[in-house]
Each structure stands twice: as C-alpha cells, then as structure tokens.
Amino acid sequence: MKIVREWLEELLDVTLKSDLEIASALTKAGTEVGSYAPLSTANNVVVGKILSDNVEE
C-alpha cells in the first residue's frame, strides 16, 4: 500500500519528522514499511489537461 505523507499530516503531527523517522515509527507500531521515496523533487511545476484539440482558424 502506498501512503502519501500529506495524508499522514492530516491525521498526525508529523510536520517536523523526517521520512526515516516516520517509517521507523510506523514499523514500531506494527505496520511494516518496505520502502519510502519522494514522488517528485520538482518545484514550480504547472500541470494542464487539453480538453479539446479543436482550433478555429
């Protein structure tokens, strides 16, 4: 199962914890953490979706 850090932050105060500390705490609580990694390290990214390719000339 994949869990997004922001989801945990909605339920728990993990804002000052590193990913390693969170993984360790989850493991100690009985939830095995196989691995963890950031989804992206990009900044200032704009995402768009093309809804139509109809171009009036």
HTML snippet that shows the backbone in 3Dmol.js (N, CA, C, O; Angstrom):
<script src="https://3Dmol.org/build/3Dmol-min.js"></script>
<div id="view" style="width:600px;height:400px;position:relative"></div>
<script>
const pdb = `
ATOM      1  N   MET A   1       0.852  -1.172   0.000  1.00  0.00           N
ATOM      2  CA  MET A   1       0.000   0.000   0.000  1.00  0.00           C
ATOM      3  C   MET A   1       0.896   1.233   0.000  1.00  0.00           C
ATOM      4  O   MET A   1       1.922   1.276   0.679  1.00  0.00           O
ATOM      5  N   LYS A   2       0.491   2.223  -0.769  1.00  0.00           N
ATOM      6  CA  LYS A   2       1.239   3.475  -0.793  1.00  0.00           C
ATOM      7  C   LYS A   2       0.466   4.525  -0.008  1.00  0.00           C
ATOM      8  O   LYS A   2      -0.751   4.653  -0.141  1.00  0.00           O
ATOM      9  N   ILE A   3       1.192   5.268   0.808  1.00  0.00           N
ATOM     10  CA  ILE A   3       0.587   6.321   1.618  1.00  0.00           C
ATOM     11  C   ILE A   3       1.314   7.628   1.316  1.00  0.00           C
ATOM     12  O   ILE A   3       2.544   7.678   1.306  1.00  0.00           O
ATOM     13  N   VAL A   4       0.558   8.658   1.077  1.00  0.00           N
ATOM     14  CA  VAL A   4       1.125   9.968   0.806  1.00  0.00           C
ATOM     15  C   VAL A   4       1.360  10.685   2.137  1.00  0.00           C
ATOM     16  O   VAL A   4       0.505  10.663   3.022  1.00  0.00           O
ATOM     17  N   ARG A   5       2.502  11.306   2.267  1.00  0.00           N
ATOM     18  CA  ARG A   5       2.852  11.994   3.517  1.00  0.00           C
ATOM     19  C   ARG A   5       1.790  13.009   3.935  1.00  0.00           C
ATOM     20  O   ARG A   5       1.492  13.144   5.121  1.00  0.00           O
ATOM     21  N   GLU A   6       1.218  13.723   2.962  1.00  0.00           N
ATOM     22  CA  GLU A   6       0.189  14.718   3.273  1.00  0.00           C
ATOM     23  C   GLU A   6      -1.028  14.078   3.943  1.00  0.00           C
ATOM     24  O   GLU A   6      -1.684  14.707   4.774  1.00  0.00           O
ATOM     25  N   TRP A   7      -1.329  12.825   3.581  1.00  0.00           N
ATOM     26  CA  TRP A   7      -2.443  12.123   4.233  1.00  0.00           C
ATOM     27  C   TRP A   7      -2.133  11.907   5.712  1.00  0.00           C
ATOM     28  O   TRP A   7      -2.996  12.090   6.571  1.00  0.00           O
ATOM     29  N   LEU A   8      -0.893  11.517   5.996  1.00  0.00           N
ATOM     30  CA  LEU A   8      -0.499  11.325   7.394  1.00  0.00           C
ATOM     31  C   LEU A   8      -0.561  12.640   8.157  1.00  0.00           C
ATOM     32  O   LEU A   8      -0.959  12.672   9.322  1.00  0.00           O
ATOM     33  N   GLU A   9      -0.164  13.727   7.496  1.00  0.00           N
ATOM     34  CA  GLU A   9      -0.171  15.032   8.155  1.00  0.00           C
ATOM     35  C   GLU A   9      -1.586  15.497   8.501  1.00  0.00           C
ATOM     36  O   GLU A   9      -1.760  16.308   9.410  1.00  0.00           O
ATOM     37  N   GLU A  10      -2.601  14.994   7.788  1.00  0.00           N
ATOM     38  CA  GLU A  10      -3.981  15.321   8.126  1.00  0.00           C
ATOM     39  C   GLU A  10      -4.412  14.641   9.425  1.00  0.00           C
ATOM     40  O   GLU A  10      -5.289  15.141  10.130  1.00  0.00           O
ATOM     41  N   LEU A  11      -3.797  13.505   9.739  1.00  0.00           N
ATOM     42  CA  LEU A  11      -4.191  12.729  10.907  1.00  0.00           C
ATOM     43  C   LEU A  11      -3.221  12.850  12.078  1.00  0.00           C
ATOM     44  O   LEU A  11      -3.624  12.753  13.237  1.00  0.00           O
ATOM     45  N   LEU A  12      -1.951  13.061  11.775  1.00  0.00           N
ATOM     46  CA  LEU A  12      -0.911  13.065  12.797  1.00  0.00           C
ATOM     47  C   LEU A  12      -0.025  14.297  12.654  1.00  0.00           C
ATOM     48  O   LEU A  12       0.057  14.890  11.579  1.00  0.00           O
ATOM     49  N   ASP A  13       0.629  14.672  13.730  1.00  0.00           N
ATOM     50  CA  ASP A  13       1.577  15.777  13.690  1.00  0.00           C
ATOM     51  C   ASP A  13       2.950  15.221  13.312  1.00  0.00           C
ATOM     52  O   ASP A  13       3.745  14.863  14.181  1.00  0.00           O
ATOM     53  N   VAL A  14       3.218  15.153  12.014  1.00  0.00           N
ATOM     54  CA  VAL A  14       4.496  14.630  11.524  1.00  0.00           C
ATOM     55  C   VAL A  14       5.273  15.700  10.756  1.00  0.00           C
ATOM     56  O   VAL A  14       6.209  15.380  10.023  1.00  0.00           O
ATOM     57  N   THR A  15       4.893  16.953  10.918  1.00  0.00           N
ATOM     58  CA  THR A  15       5.493  18.015  10.127  1.00  0.00           C
ATOM     59  C   THR A  15       6.987  18.189  10.391  1.00  0.00           C
ATOM     60  O   THR A  15       7.718  18.589   9.485  1.00  0.00           O
ATOM     61  N   LEU A  16       7.457  17.906  11.583  1.00  0.00           N
ATOM     62  CA  LEU A  16       8.870  18.079  11.910  1.00  0.00           C
ATOM     63  C   LEU A  16       9.642  16.769  11.882  1.00  0.00           C
ATOM     64  O   LEU A  16      10.789  16.718  12.328  1.00  0.00           O
ATOM     65  N   LYS A  17       9.032  15.716  11.368  1.00  0.00           N
ATOM     66  CA  LYS A  17       9.676  14.401  11.330  1.00  0.00           C
ATOM     67  C   LYS A  17      10.212  14.126   9.936  1.00  0.00           C
ATOM     68  O   LYS A  17       9.606  14.522   8.940  1.00  0.00           O
ATOM     69  N   SER A  18      11.345  13.448   9.869  1.00  0.00           N
ATOM     70  CA  SER A  18      11.891  13.042   8.576  1.00  0.00           C
ATOM     71  C   SER A  18      11.146  11.802   8.086  1.00  0.00           C
ATOM     72  O   SER A  18      10.443  11.148   8.856  1.00  0.00           O
ATOM     73  N   ASP A  19      11.305  11.485   6.811  1.00  0.00           N
ATOM     74  CA  ASP A  19      10.672  10.284   6.268  1.00  0.00           C
ATOM     75  C   ASP A  19      11.168   9.037   6.993  1.00  0.00           C
ATOM     76  O   ASP A  19      10.394   8.114   7.245  1.00  0.00           O
ATOM     77  N   LEU A  20      12.449   9.008   7.327  1.00  0.00           N
ATOM     78  CA  LEU A  20      13.018   7.859   8.051  1.00  0.00           C
ATOM     79  C   LEU A  20      12.383   7.723   9.432  1.00  0.00           C
ATOM     80  O   LEU A  20      12.074   6.609   9.855  1.00  0.00           O
ATOM     81  N   GLU A  21      12.182   8.834  10.144  1.00  0.00           N
ATOM     82  CA  GLU A  21      11.558   8.788  11.464  1.00  0.00           C
ATOM     83  C   GLU A  21      10.117   8.297  11.379  1.00  0.00           C
ATOM     84  O   GLU A  21       9.668   7.529  12.229  1.00  0.00           O
ATOM     85  N   ILE A  22       9.395   8.741  10.355  1.00  0.00           N
ATOM     86  CA  ILE A  22       8.008   8.294  10.178  1.00  0.00           C
ATOM     87  C   ILE A  22       7.976   6.800   9.864  1.00  0.00           C
ATOM     88  O   ILE A  22       7.160   6.067  10.425  1.00  0.00           O
ATOM     89  N   ALA A  23       8.857   6.342   8.972  1.00  0.00           N
ATOM     90  CA  ALA A  23       8.913   4.921   8.627  1.00  0.00           C
ATOM     91  C   ALA A  23       9.248   4.080   9.855  1.00  0.00           C
ATOM     92  O   ALA A  23       8.669   3.013  10.059  1.00  0.00           O
ATOM     93  N   SER A  24      10.169   4.553  10.658  1.00  0.00           N
ATOM     94  CA  SER A  24      10.555   3.833  11.874  1.00  0.00           C
ATOM     95  C   SER A  24       9.389   3.762  12.864  1.00  0.00           C
ATOM     96  O   SER A  24       9.148   2.716  13.466  1.00  0.00           O
ATOM     97  N   ALA A  25       8.676   4.865  13.031  1.00  0.00           N
ATOM     98  CA  ALA A  25       7.536   4.890  13.951  1.00  0.00           C
ATOM     99  C   ALA A  25       6.422   3.968  13.471  1.00  0.00           C
ATOM    100  O   ALA A  25       5.799   3.279  14.278  1.00  0.00           O
ATOM    101  N   LEU A  26       6.166   3.950  12.168  1.00  0.00           N
ATOM    102  CA  LEU A  26       5.137   3.058  11.623  1.00  0.00           C
ATOM    103  C   LEU A  26       5.518   1.590  11.831  1.00  0.00           C
ATOM    104  O   LEU A  26       4.668   0.760  12.155  1.00  0.00           O
ATOM    105  N   THR A  27       6.816   1.277  11.640  1.00  0.00           N
ATOM    106  CA  THR A  27       7.288  -0.086  11.843  1.00  0.00           C
ATOM    107  C   THR A  27       7.144  -0.497  13.306  1.00  0.00           C
ATOM    108  O   THR A  27       6.715  -1.612  13.602  1.00  0.00           O
ATOM    109  N   LYS A  28       7.502   0.401  14.216  1.00  0.00           N
ATOM    110  CA  LYS A  28       7.371   0.114  15.647  1.00  0.00           C
ATOM    111  C   LYS A  28       5.914  -0.080  16.052  1.00  0.00           C
ATOM    112  O   LYS A  28       5.615  -0.810  16.997  1.00  0.00           O
ATOM    113  N   ALA A  29       5.008   0.583  15.326  1.00  0.00           N
ATOM    114  CA  ALA A  29       3.578   0.467  15.620  1.00  0.00           C
ATOM    115  C   ALA A  29       2.971  -0.791  15.003  1.00  0.00           C
ATOM    116  O   ALA A  29       1.788  -1.068  15.202  1.00  0.00           O
ATOM    117  N   GLY A  30       3.778  -1.561  14.249  1.00  0.00           N
ATOM    118  CA  GLY A  30       3.291  -2.814  13.696  1.00  0.00           C
ATOM    119  C   GLY A  30       2.943  -2.779  12.224  1.00  0.00           C
ATOM    120  O   GLY A  30       2.414  -3.756  11.694  1.00  0.00           O
ATOM    121  N   THR A  31       3.230  -1.669  11.549  1.00  0.00           N
ATOM    122  CA  THR A  31       2.982  -1.563  10.112  1.00  0.00           C
ATOM    123  C   THR A  31       4.321  -1.605   9.395  1.00  0.00           C
ATOM    124  O   THR A  31       5.109  -0.664   9.493  1.00  0.00           O
ATOM    125  N   GLU A  32       4.584  -2.685   8.676  1.00  0.00           N
ATOM    126  CA  GLU A  32       5.867  -2.834   8.004  1.00  0.00           C
ATOM    127  C   GLU A  32       5.997  -1.813   6.877  1.00  0.00           C
ATOM    128  O   GLU A  32       5.082  -1.641   6.073  1.00  0.00           O
ATOM    129  N   VAL A  33       7.132  -1.149   6.830  1.00  0.00           N
ATOM    130  CA  VAL A  33       7.440  -0.201   5.757  1.00  0.00           C
ATOM    131  C   VAL A  33       8.526  -0.839   4.906  1.00  0.00           C
ATOM    132  O   VAL A  33       9.663  -0.996   5.349  1.00  0.00           O
ATOM    133  N   GLY A  34       8.166  -1.209   3.672  1.00  0.00           N
ATOM    134  CA  GLY A  34       9.118  -1.853   2.774  1.00  0.00           C
ATOM    135  C   GLY A  34      10.103  -0.868   2.182  1.00  0.00           C
ATOM    136  O   GLY A  34      11.285  -1.179   2.036  1.00  0.00           O
ATOM    137  N   SER A  35       9.629   0.309   1.843  1.00  0.00           N
ATOM    138  CA  SER A  35      10.488   1.351   1.289  1.00  0.00           C
ATOM    139  C   SER A  35       9.737   2.670   1.324  1.00  0.00           C
ATOM    140  O   SER A  35       8.522   2.704   1.520  1.00  0.00           O
ATOM    141  N   TYR A  36      10.464   3.741   1.135  1.00  0.00           N
ATOM    142  CA  TYR A  36       9.853   5.062   1.038  1.00  0.00           C
ATOM    143  C   TYR A  36      10.686   5.899   0.081  1.00  0.00           C
ATOM    144  O   TYR A  36      11.906   5.750   0.007  1.00  0.00           O
ATOM    145  N   ALA A  37      10.022   6.771  -0.641  1.00  0.00           N
ATOM    146  CA  ALA A  37      10.707   7.609  -1.618  1.00  0.00           C
ATOM    147  C   ALA A  37       9.825   8.802  -1.942  1.00  0.00           C
ATOM    148  O   ALA A  37       8.599   8.698  -1.912  1.00  0.00           O
ATOM    149  N   PRO A  38      10.438   9.923  -2.249  1.00  0.00           N
ATOM    150  CA  PRO A  38       9.634  11.078  -2.677  1.00  0.00           C
ATOM    151  C   PRO A  38       9.024  10.798  -4.048  1.00  0.00           C
ATOM    152  O   PRO A  38       9.652  10.170  -4.901  1.00  0.00           O
ATOM    153  N   LEU A  39       7.795  11.272  -4.251  1.00  0.00           N
ATOM    154  CA  LEU A  39       7.160  11.108  -5.554  1.00  0.00           C
ATOM    155  C   LEU A  39       7.772  12.040  -6.578  1.00  0.00           C
ATOM    156  O   LEU A  39       7.849  11.713  -7.762  1.00  0.00           O
ATOM    157  N   SER A  40       8.213  13.210  -6.114  1.00  0.00           N
ATOM    158  CA  SER A  40       8.802  14.179  -7.025  1.00  0.00           C
ATOM    159  C   SER A  40       9.652  15.157  -6.235  1.00  0.00           C
ATOM    160  O   SER A  40       9.372  15.462  -5.076  1.00  0.00           O
ATOM    161  N   THR A  41      10.679  15.632  -6.879  1.00  0.00           N
ATOM    162  CA  THR A  41      11.503  16.677  -6.271  1.00  0.00           C
ATOM    163  C   THR A  41      11.404  17.965  -7.080  1.00  0.00           C
ATOM    164  O   THR A  41      12.182  18.898  -6.881  1.00  0.00           O
ATOM    165  N   ALA A  42      10.447  18.004  -7.986  1.00  0.00           N
ATOM    166  CA  ALA A  42      10.297  19.167  -8.860  1.00  0.00           C
ATOM    167  C   ALA A  42       9.657  20.333  -8.118  1.00  0.00           C
ATOM    168  O   ALA A  42       8.861  20.146  -7.197  1.00  0.00           O
ATOM    169  N   ASN A  43      10.023  21.541  -8.541  1.00  0.00           N
ATOM    170  CA  ASN A  43       9.443  22.763  -7.996  1.00  0.00           C
ATOM    171  C   ASN A  43       8.872  23.584  -9.143  1.00  0.00           C
ATOM    172  O   ASN A  43       9.314  23.471 -10.287  1.00  0.00           O
ATOM    173  N   ASN A  44       7.888  24.408  -8.822  1.00  0.00           N
ATOM    174  CA  ASN A  44       7.299  25.315  -9.807  1.00  0.00           C
ATOM    175  C   ASN A  44       6.813  24.596 -11.061  1.00  0.00           C
ATOM    176  O   ASN A  44       7.094  25.036 -12.176  1.00  0.00           O
ATOM    177  N   VAL A  45       6.094  23.506 -10.887  1.00  0.00           N
ATOM    178  CA  VAL A  45       5.572  22.716 -11.992  1.00  0.00           C
ATOM    179  C   VAL A  45       4.113  23.093 -12.217  1.00  0.00           C
ATOM    180  O   VAL A  45       3.332  23.190 -11.271  1.00  0.00           O
ATOM    181  N   VAL A  46       3.756  23.303 -13.479  1.00  0.00           N
ATOM    182  CA  VAL A  46       2.380  23.587 -13.846  1.00  0.00           C
ATOM    183  C   VAL A  46       1.864  22.410 -14.658  1.00  0.00           C
ATOM    184  O   VAL A  46       2.507  21.984 -15.618  1.00  0.00           O
ATOM    185  N   VAL A  47       0.709  21.885 -14.279  1.00  0.00           N
ATOM    186  CA  VAL A  47       0.125  20.741 -14.969  1.00  0.00           C
ATOM    187  C   VAL A  47      -1.157  21.187 -15.637  1.00  0.00           C
ATOM    188  O   VAL A  47      -1.963  21.894 -15.033  1.00  0.00           O
ATOM    189  N   GLY A  48      -1.350  20.781 -16.871  1.00  0.00           N
ATOM    190  CA  GLY A  48      -2.561  21.132 -17.599  1.00  0.00           C
ATOM    191  C   GLY A  48      -3.137  19.935 -18.310  1.00  0.00           C
ATOM    192  O   GLY A  48      -2.462  18.920 -18.481  1.00  0.00           O
ATOM    193  N   LYS A  49      -4.375  20.049 -18.724  1.00  0.00           N
ATOM    194  CA  LYS A  49      -5.047  18.971 -19.441  1.00  0.00           C
ATOM    195  C   LYS A  49      -5.735  19.592 -20.654  1.00  0.00           C
ATOM    196  O   LYS A  49      -6.508  20.540 -20.516  1.00  0.00           O
ATOM    197  N   ILE A  50      -5.457  19.061 -21.829  1.00  0.00           N
ATOM    198  CA  ILE A  50      -6.090  19.539 -23.050  1.00  0.00           C
ATOM    199  C   ILE A  50      -7.464  18.905 -23.144  1.00  0.00           C
ATOM    200  O   ILE A  50      -7.587  17.681 -23.196  1.00  0.00           O
ATOM    201  N   LEU A  51      -8.504  19.738 -23.166  1.00  0.00           N
ATOM    202  CA  LEU A  51      -9.862  19.231 -23.215  1.00  0.00           C
ATOM    203  C   LEU A  51     -10.371  19.060 -24.638  1.00  0.00           C
ATOM    204  O   LEU A  51     -11.282  18.270 -24.882  1.00  0.00           O
ATOM    205  N   SER A  52      -9.793  19.791 -25.570  1.00  0.00           N
ATOM    206  CA  SER A  52     -10.220  19.698 -26.963  1.00  0.00           C
ATOM    207  C   SER A  52      -9.075  20.126 -27.863  1.00  0.00           C
ATOM    208  O   SER A  52      -8.274  20.990 -27.506  1.00  0.00           O
ATOM    209  N   ASP A  53      -9.011  19.513 -29.027  1.00  0.00           N
ATOM    210  CA  ASP A  53      -7.992  19.929 -29.985  1.00  0.00           C
ATOM    211  C   ASP A  53      -8.594  20.719 -31.140  1.00  0.00           C
ATOM    212  O   ASP A  53      -7.946  20.908 -32.169  1.00  0.00           O
ATOM    213  N   ASN A  54      -9.820  21.176 -30.975  1.00  0.00           N
ATOM    214  CA  ASN A  54     -10.478  21.992 -31.996  1.00  0.00           C
ATOM    215  C   ASN A  54      -9.917  23.406 -31.954  1.00  0.00           C
ATOM    216  O   ASN A  54     -10.064  24.120 -30.962  1.00  0.00           O
ATOM    217  N   VAL A  55      -9.271  23.794 -33.047  1.00  0.00           N
ATOM    218  CA  VAL A  55      -8.683  25.123 -33.145  1.00  0.00           C
ATOM    219  C   VAL A  55      -9.379  25.859 -34.290  1.00  0.00           C
ATOM    220  O   VAL A  55      -9.375  25.392 -35.429  1.00  0.00           O
ATOM    221  N   GLU A  56      -9.968  26.993 -33.986  1.00  0.00           N
ATOM    222  CA  GLU A  56     -10.598  27.795 -35.031  1.00  0.00           C
ATOM    223  C   GLU A  56      -9.556  28.657 -35.715  1.00  0.00           C
ATOM    224  O   GLU A  56      -8.779  29.347 -35.056  1.00  0.00           O
ATOM    225  N   GLU A  57      -9.543  28.616 -37.033  1.00  0.00           N
ATOM    226  CA  GLU A  57      -8.527  29.386 -37.757  1.00  0.00           C
ATOM    227  C   GLU A  57      -9.129  30.599 -38.390  1.00  0.00           C
ATOM    228  O   GLU A  57      -8.425  31.370 -39.042  1.00  0.00           O
TER     229      GLU A  57
END
`;
const viewer = $3Dmol.createViewer("view");
viewer.addModel(pdb, "pdb");
viewer.setStyle({}, {cartoon: {color: "spectrum"}});
viewer.zoomTo();
viewer.render();
</script>
